[in-house]
Amino acid sequence: MKCFTSRSSTCPSFSATSTRPDAESGFLLPGGENSSIKGLVLGDEVYWAINRSMDLTVGAQYWSKRGFAPNGDFRYMAPAWTLSLSAGTPCSTAASRSR
């Protein structure tokens, strides 16, 4: 398990790719926060342990000032290297209403 701090957050985050063959999939704990830019933020994620060396996390957040923000993270761990792909974009409903 490794600890890192992201640029968008002041709280440390923990990340670990499972190497156990019995890793379990399921829902992660729902989260929430209050931000002056995003407003009230509520969200949840699902974790899927595809196999020993791959996992996928998919979820969404609702930002009261911006709309929905889907996100996902796919990780693959090979003997010599590691691949991590992340995606997340807020779907702004305010921008479509102003046109």
C-alpha positions in Angstrom: 0.0 0.0 0.0 1.4 3.4 -0.9 0.4 6.8 0.4 0.2 9.9 -1.8 -1.5 13.4 -1.8 -3.3 14.5 -4.9 -3.2 18.1 -6.2 -7.0 18.6 -5.8 -7.1 17.3 -2.3 -5.3 18.1 1.0 -6.2 14.7 2.5 -3.8 11.8 1.9 -5.2 8.9 -0.2 -4.2 5.3 -0.1 -3.9 3.0 -3.1 -3.2 -0.7 -3.4 -3.5 -3.2 -6.2 -4.5 -6.5 -4.9 -2.2 -9.4 -5.4 -4.4 -11.8 -3.4 -6.3 -14.4 -5.5 -9.3 -14.0 -3.1 -9.7 -10.2 -3.5 -13.4 -9.3 -3.2 -15.4 -6.9 -5.3 -18.1 -4.7 -4.0 -19.3 -1.2 -3.2 -16.9 1.2 -1.5 -18.0 3.5 1.3 -20.0 6.5 0.0 -18.3 9.9 0.4 -19.4 13.5 0.7 -17.9 16.9 1.2 -18.9 20.6 1.0 -16.9 22.8 -1.3 -17.2 26.5 -2.3 -16.5 25.6 -5.9 -18.4 22.2 -6.2 -21.1 22.8 -3.6 -22.4 19.7 -1.8 -20.6 16.6 -3.1 -22.1 13.1 -2.7 -20.8 10.0 -4.4 -20.2 6.3 -4.4 -18.0 3.8 -6.2 -17.9 0.1 -7.1 -14.7 -1.9 -6.9 -14.2 -5.0 -9.2 -11.3 -7.3 -8.7 -11.1 -8.7 -12.2 -8.2 -11.1 -11.4 -4.9 -11.2 -9.5 -3.3 -8.4 -11.5 -6.2 -6.2 -12.7 -8.9 -4.2 -10.9 -11.4 -1.5 -11.9 -13.1 1.2 -9.8 -16.1 3.0 -11.3 -18.3 5.6 -9.7 -20.0 9.0 -9.9 -20.3 12.1 -7.8 -23.0 14.7 -7.7 -21.8 18.3 -7.3 -24.7 20.6 -6.4 -23.1 23.6 -8.3 -21.8 21.7 -11.3 -23.8 18.5 -11.9 -22.7 14.9 -12.2 -19.0 13.8 -12.4 -18.4 10.2 -13.5 -15.0 8.7 -12.7 -13.1 5.5 -13.2 -9.8 3.9 -12.5 -8.3 0.8 -14.2 -5.1 -0.7 -12.9 -3.0 -3.5 -14.3 0.1 -4.8 -12.6 2.6 -6.9 -14.6 5.9 -8.4 -13.2 8.0 -5.6 -14.7 5.7 -2.6 -14.9 2.4 -1.1 -13.7 -0.4 0.5 -15.8 -2.9 2.9 -14.2 -5.6 4.7 -16.2 -7.9 7.2 -14.6 -10.8 9.2 -16.1 -13.2 11.8 -14.6 -15.1 14.7 -16.0 -17.9 16.8 -14.5 -21.0 16.9 -16.7 -22.0 20.5 -16.2 -25.7 21.2 -16.4 -25.3 24.9 -15.8 -23.3 25.4 -19.0 -26.0 23.8 -21.2 -28.7 25.9 -19.6 -26.9 29.2 -20.3 -26.9 28.8 -24.1 
